[in-house]
Amino acid sequence: MPKPYALLRAGFPYLKTVGVKGMIDDPLDVAFGEEGRVYVLGNGPIQITNIDHENLGTIGGRAKAVDFQANGDVVTVDEGDLFMPAQIIIDAQERLYVSDEACHTISVFDKDGTFASRWGDFGSGDGQLRRPSGLAFDPNENIYVVDTMNHRVQKFTKDGTFLTNWGRQGVGEGEFDMPWGVAVDGDGDVYVSDWRNDRVQKFSADGDFLFAFGETGTEKGQFVRPAGIDVDVDFDIYVCDWGNNRIQLFSPEGKYVQQFTGDATLSKPALEAMRTRLRTVRLRTMADLEIEKMFRGPRSVRVNGEGLMYVPDYESYRLQVYQKEAYQLEPHQLAPELKAPSLQPN
């Protein structure tokens, strides 16, 4: 879809909270399937749900048998198991691809839960991985993998064949310090959250540096360890500002638009569970509820094709969902750029 000339932003309201502890545990990331399925990656099995909180099963599992290699850098687990998962993406056949930071691998599952394959080899050579984290498809369903401890981005086919890479450790343009998240827009350009440099960098599909935004801090447009990142159909950029417990939204040019710090209400299953826990109900009647609605340790942010923004609220065992309300504009639908803009109340 082509980039819109401009957007009329009507709002971005909180919609609902999905899940409860026991149904969604330690959510790290989400991926969207057909028929409204939401695949939730946590520290245990991949949990399958939807916006109506339905329990649709699980895929994979937390590793029980673990073999540490002599150097302690590589963990080996049984097929289908995960040890330190980071991110999850889904292809057109609804196959799931999961990065595992401890195993230095990408695991692949069919949508019916069958373990399909695992690829990745520990090291620093072309195609080798050290703590892979962020994942994203390009328009041809090749996979960009953020190779965090090698301070670079690598590109593979879906079966793990190495294609190209770029980046090295540093603070200059095109350099990284423990990058983490990656996203691809409708033009095929690539966005990388540069974790320890507290910024986002944008590249062409071939790795040519285009621009960067962000710096260390707590103010609007600043970051403290940006993690997951996504780009929607309007080319808006969403950054999980992990260290500040918020999501920040930026225009396609990298200009700050707004932030989200959490608005959670009790989900339907949480409310049902609460009714059987009298002590918990008592404590909630006595609590300052302001903090209860806020994000706690989010690792990622994902936006689906309907403009629903899902935030895996890691330390609160839930997903917070927001609904984007924006309308694409053509040049004739708004005035020329103003020299001294000032937004007045409507």
C-alpha positions in Angstrom: 0.0 0.0 0.0 1.5 3.4 -1.0 2.4 5.9 1.7 -0.5 8.4 2.4 0.1 12.1 1.6 -1.1 12.9 5.2 -3.3 11.6 7.9 -6.3 13.1 9.7 -5.7 11.6 13.2 -9.1 11.3 15.0 -7.7 9.5 18.0 -6.1 6.3 19.3 -8.4 5.2 22.2 -7.9 2.2 24.5 -10.2 -0.6 23.5 -9.8 -3.5 25.9 -7.6 -5.8 28.0 -7.2 -9.4 26.9 -6.1 -12.3 29.1 -5.3 -13.0 32.7 -2.5 -14.9 34.6 -2.8 -18.6 33.8 -4.2 -17.8 30.4 -1.5 -15.4 29.3 1.8 -15.7 31.2 4.8 -13.4 30.7 3.7 -12.1 27.3 6.7 -11.1 25.2 5.3 -10.7 21.7 2.2 -11.4 19.6 1.6 -12.5 16.0 -1.7 -12.3 14.1 -3.3 -15.3 12.3 -6.4 -15.8 10.2 -9.9 -15.7 11.8 -8.8 -13.4 14.5 -6.2 -15.7 16.0 -3.6 -14.1 18.2 -0.5 -16.1 19.0 1.1 -15.0 22.3 4.7 -15.7 22.8 5.7 -16.0 26.5 8.2 -17.9 28.6 6.2 -21.1 28.3 4.2 -22.5 25.4 2.9 -20.2 22.6 -0.7 -19.4 23.7 -3.4 -19.0 21.1 -6.3 -16.7 21.8 -8.4 -13.9 20.2 -9.8 -10.5 21.2 -12.7 -12.3 22.9 -10.2 -14.1 25.3 -10.9 -17.6 24.0 -8.4 -20.3 24.9 -7.6 -21.8 21.5 -4.7 -24.0 22.5 -0.9 -23.9 22.8 2.1 -24.6 20.6 5.6 -25.6 21.7 6.7 -25.5 25.3 9.2 -24.3 27.9 12.4 -26.5 27.7 12.6 -29.0 30.6 15.8 -30.8 29.4 18.6 -28.3 28.8 22.2 -28.9 27.8 24.7 -26.1 28.3 27.8 -26.4 26.1 31.1 -26.2 27.8 31.6 -22.5 27.1 28.2 -21.7 28.5 27.2 -19.6 25.5 24.9 -22.1 23.9 21.8 -23.9 25.2 20.5 -27.0 23.5 16.9 -28.1 24.0 14.6 -30.7 22.6 12.8 -30.2 19.3 9.8 -28.0 19.7 11.0 -26.5 23.0 12.0 -22.9 23.6 14.4 -21.6 26.4 14.7 -17.8 26.0 12.3 -16.8 23.3 12.3 -13.2 22.1 10.0 -12.5 19.2 7.5 -14.3 16.9 6.3 -13.6 13.3 3.9 -15.5 11.1 4.0 -16.1 7.3 1.3 -16.4 4.7 0.8 -20.1 5.5 0.4 -19.2 9.2 3.7 -20.8 10.0 5.3 -19.4 13.2 8.9 -18.3 13.4 10.4 -17.8 16.9 13.8 -16.4 17.9 15.5 -18.0 20.9 18.3 -15.9 22.4 19.8 -18.7 24.5 19.8 -21.3 21.7 20.9 -18.8 19.0 18.3 -20.3 16.7 15.0 -19.7 14.9 12.3 -22.3 15.5 9.5 -22.9 13.0 6.1 -24.4 13.8 3.1 -25.2 11.6 -0.2 -23.5 12.6 -1.5 -26.9 13.9 1.4 -26.8 16.4 3.7 -29.3 14.7 7.4 -28.5 15.1 8.7 -28.0 11.6 12.3 -27.1 11.8 15.0 -25.1 13.6 17.9 -23.2 12.0 20.8 -21.1 13.3 24.4 -21.6 14.3 26.2 -19.9 17.1 29.0 -17.6 16.0 30.0 -14.3 14.4 30.5 -15.4 10.7 28.0 -14.7 7.9 24.8 -16.3 8.8 25.8 -17.2 12.3 23.9 -15.8 15.3 24.6 -14.5 18.8 21.4 -13.8 20.8 18.9 -13.3 17.9 16.0 -11.1 19.0 13.8 -9.1 16.6 12.2 -10.7 13.5 10.4 -9.3 10.5 9.5 -10.4 7.0 10.4 -8.4 3.9 7.8 -8.3 1.0 9.1 -11.6 -0.4 8.9 -13.3 3.0 12.6 -13.4 3.5 13.4 -12.8 7.2 15.4 -10.0 8.8 16.9 -11.2 12.1 18.4 -8.8 14.6 21.7 -10.4 15.6 22.0 -8.6 18.9 25.4 -9.5 20.3 27.0 -9.4 16.8 25.5 -5.8 16.6 24.1 -6.3 13.1 21.0 -7.2 11.1 21.0 -10.4 9.0 18.7 -11.5 6.2 17.7 -15.1 5.5 15.3 -17.1 3.4 12.5 -18.8 5.4 14.5 -22.0 5.5 17.5 -20.3 7.0 19.7 -19.7 4.0 21.9 -16.7 4.5 21.4 -13.8 2.1 23.1 -10.7 3.5 23.9 -8.6 6.6 25.0 -5.2 7.7 26.1 -3.3 10.8 28.8 -3.4 13.4 29.2 -2.1 16.9 29.4 1.7 17.3 27.4 4.9 17.5 27.7 6.2 14.0 25.2 5.9 11.2 24.5 2.3 10.4 26.3 1.1 13.5 24.6 -0.5 16.5 25.0 -1.3 20.1 22.9 -4.4 21.0 20.1 -3.7 18.5 16.8 -5.5 19.4 13.7 -4.9 17.3 13.1 -4.7 13.6 10.2 -3.8 11.3 9.6 -3.5 7.6 7.3 -0.9 5.9 5.2 -1.2 2.8 8.1 0.0 0.7 10.4 -2.6 2.0 12.5 -0.2 4.1 13.8 -1.5 7.4 13.6 0.0 10.9 15.8 -1.1 13.8 15.6 -0.2 17.4 19.2 0.4 18.5 18.8 -0.7 22.1 21.9 0.7 23.9 22.2 3.7 21.6 18.6 4.7 22.5 17.5 5.4 19.0 15.8 4.0 15.9 17.6 3.8 12.6 15.9 3.4 9.2 17.5 1.6 6.2 16.8 0.6 2.7 16.1 -3.1 2.0 19.8 -3.4 1.1 21.0 -1.8 4.4 21.7 1.7 3.2 21.3 4.2 6.1 18.4 6.6 5.5 17.8 8.4 8.8 17.7 8.0 12.6 15.7 9.5 15.5 15.7 9.4 19.2 18.2 9.9 22.1 18.6 8.9 25.7 16.0 10.3 28.1 12.5 10.3 29.5 11.0 13.2 27.5 8.8 12.9 24.4 10.7 11.3 21.5 13.5 10.1 23.8 14.2 6.5 24.7 15.5 4.3 27.5 16.4 1.0 25.8 13.9 0.7 22.9 12.9 -2.9 22.2 10.1 -4.0 19.9 9.1 -1.9 16.9 6.4 -2.0 14.3 5.2 0.0 11.2 1.6 0.1 10.2 -0.2 0.5 6.8 0.0 4.3 7.2 3.8 4.0 7.6 3.4 5.2 11.2 6.2 3.9 13.5 5.6 2.4 16.9 8.4 1.9 19.4 8.3 0.0 22.6 10.2 2.3 24.9 11.0 -0.5 27.4 12.9 1.5 30.0 10.2 4.1 30.2 7.3 1.6 30.3 5.6 3.1 27.3 4.9 2.9 23.6 5.7 5.9 21.5 4.1 6.7 18.1 6.0 8.6 15.4 5.1 9.8 12.0 6.7 8.3 8.9 9.4 11.0 9.1 10.3 10.1 12.7 8.4 13.0 14.3 6.9 12.3 17.7 3.1 12.0 17.7 2.0 10.6 21.0 2.7 8.1 23.8 0.8 5.3 25.5 1.5 4.4 29.1 -1.4 2.0 29.7 -5.1 2.1 30.4 -5.9 -1.4 31.4 -9.2 -2.5 32.8 -10.0 -5.9 34.2 -10.5 -8.4 31.3 -13.6 -10.6 31.4 -11.6 -13.7 32.6 -9.8 -11.6 35.2 -13.1 -10.3 36.5 -14.5 -13.8 36.7 -11.4 -15.1 38.5 -11.5 -12.1 40.9 -15.0 -13.1 42.1 -13.5 -16.2 43.7 -10.6 -14.4 45.4 -12.2 -12.5 48.2 -8.9 -11.2 49.6 -7.8 -9.9 46.2 -11.1 -8.1 45.9 -10.7 -6.6 49.3 -7.2 -5.4 48.4 -8.4 -3.9 45.1 -11.0 -1.9 47.0 -8.2 -0.4 49.1 -5.7 0.2 46.3 -4.6 3.2 44.3 -5.7 1.9 40.9 -3.8 4.5 38.8 -0.7 2.2 38.7 -2.8 -0.9 38.0 -3.7 0.3 34.5 -0.2 1.2 33.4 2.3 -0.9 31.4 4.9 -2.9 33.3 7.9 -4.1 31.4 6.5 -4.2 27.8 8.9 -5.8 25.3 7.1 -5.3 22.1 4.2 -3.7 20.2 2.3 -5.0 17.2 -0.4 -3.4 14.9 -2.7 -5.5 12.8 -4.3 -4.6 9.5 -7.4 -3.2 11.2 -5.4 -0.7 13.2 -5.5 -2.6 16.4 -2.4 -2.0 18.5 -1.5 -4.9 20.8 0.9 -4.3 23.7 2.1 -7.4 25.5 2.1 -6.2 29.1 4.8 -8.5 30.3 4.7 -8.1 34.1 0.9 -7.9 34.3 0.0 -11.1 32.3 -2.2 -9.4 29.8 -2.5 -7.7 26.4 -3.6 -4.1 26.2 -5.4 -3.3 22.9 -5.9 0.1 21.3 -7.8 1.1 18.2 -6.3 3.6 15.8 -8.7 6.1 14.2 -7.0 7.9 11.3 -7.9 8.8 7.7 -5.6 9.0 4.8 -5.7 12.4 3.0 -4.9 13.6 -0.5 -3.2 16.9 -1.2 -6.4 18.7 -2.1 -8.0 17.8 1.3 -5.8 20.0 3.5 -4.3 23.5 3.4 -0.6 24.1 2.4 2.0 23.8 5.2 1.9 26.6 7.7 4.9 28.7 8.7 3.8 28.9 12.4 1.4 26.1 13.1 -0.7 26.1 16.3 -3.4 23.5 16.9 -6.5 25.2 18.3 -9.3 23.4 20.2 -12.1 22.3 17.9 
